[in-house]
Each structure stands twice: as C-alpha cells, then as structure tokens.
Amino acid sequence: LAKTTQPISMDSYEGQEVNITCSHNNIATNDYITWYQQFPSQGPRFIIQGYKTKVTNEVASLFIPADRKSSTLSLPRVSLSDTAVYYCLVAAYSSASKIIFGSGTRLSIRP
Amino acid sequence: NAGVTQTPKFQVLKTGQSMTLQCAQDMNHNSMYWYRQDPGMGLRLIYYSASEGTTDKGEVPNGYNVSRLNKREFSLRLESAAPSQTSVYFCASTKDRGDYGYTFGSGTRLTVV
C-alpha cells in the first residue's frame, strides 16, 4: 500500500483558497487517490476521488500531476465550517479492505 | 435515509466486561467495516465484511470479534474489555469492497476503566 505524507496542520482565513498537498511517492498503477473530511465527533465524509489530471465537484478540486506522486486538494473560498481534519488515502480498488487512514491534516479557518 | 446507524453513542465499561457495538445501514451496501480512532490519530481497520456471510481481519483485530448478522447489520464484540480499547469506534459501509465512497456512522465513544 502506498504510504502518504500530509502536513500535520494548516491555518487559513475565511474566503481564501486552501490547497492541501499529499505525497505518495510509491503509488501503484492501480491506485486511486481519495480525500475525506472529518469534523469533531463525527465519522469521516467522502470528499473527492481521482486517478489522474483534475477532478472537480461541488465541494473541492483534486489536482494530480502526470507522475501521480503527489496530489493536491483545493478548497475554494473556505469558511469557518471547513475547519476539520482532511485525510488523503491511496489504494487500489482491490485492496479497499486494507485502506489505512493516516493522521490527516488539521485545517483551521479563522475569521 | 438514515445511512449508517451506530449504537450506543457512549459507553463506559470496567476492565473485563464484555459488550457488543451495533451497526446497521439502510443503503443496501454489500461491504461493511469497523474502525477505531484513538485521540489525535487516524482510523485503523479492525474487521471488515466484504459481503454478507464473510468477515476478515483488518489491521488491529486482537481483542475483537465481529458478526455480519445480515446484509444490513454488522456488530463488533469486545469479549473482555481492556483500557487499551478505550477509543472511538466507527462503522462504515460501501456498495462494494472496491468502492472508496465510504459512508461512516457517527461513532461510539468507549471508555474502559
């Protein structure tokens, strides 16, 4: 399973764009990249998933360079409610049962 | 839809006591999972059930047992609770084992004294 590395914490302000980068140098050909968001006292919530290039949904964008050794979750115009822990996961569909959530990135948004 | 429902939400046990954590999903998902999350840590997989009738160990299965009662329900049992099992337990489900769109429950906060 590909090991991921994320910053432990990040701070930003309301209205700013926030980019959280995840490194996964040993990503395998069959691996997908998935991001989750977790608020205090809640279970993680699926945000976005991608394989290569760029994926966008109503919540976020995911940028994946050609070598796929890293990925960047982009949150546009954050608000206080985006304060949460964000997890980057890398695994193949066939190994979904062995997905490991790392410690994630604790994002704090200030007024 | 309720999604994934876990009971109880909070529980305090004495060392050596047993209990069962209940989980039910109403999304007709095939795969279900139990995770634990210790303070300031990520989630670690305890057990999973790829489909009804099957269960397999995850990363940290020692001290736990599971039962996939039917397609909807997946329970986690602690036979003899230990302080090291103090944690928040999350149940999750996905349509299939290879689907990363996990839906998580709201968790059970368990304290073993």
Interface residues (C-beta under 8 A of the other chain):
Chain A: Y32 T34 Y36 S41 Q42 G43 P44 R45 F46 Q49 Y87 L89 A91 Y93 S94 A96 S97 K98 I99 I100 F101 G102 S103 G104
Chain B: V4 S31 Y33 Y35 G40 M41 G42 L43 R44 L45 Y48 A50 D56 G58 E59 F90 A92 T94 R97 G98 D99 Y100 G101 Y102 T103 F104 G105 S106 G107
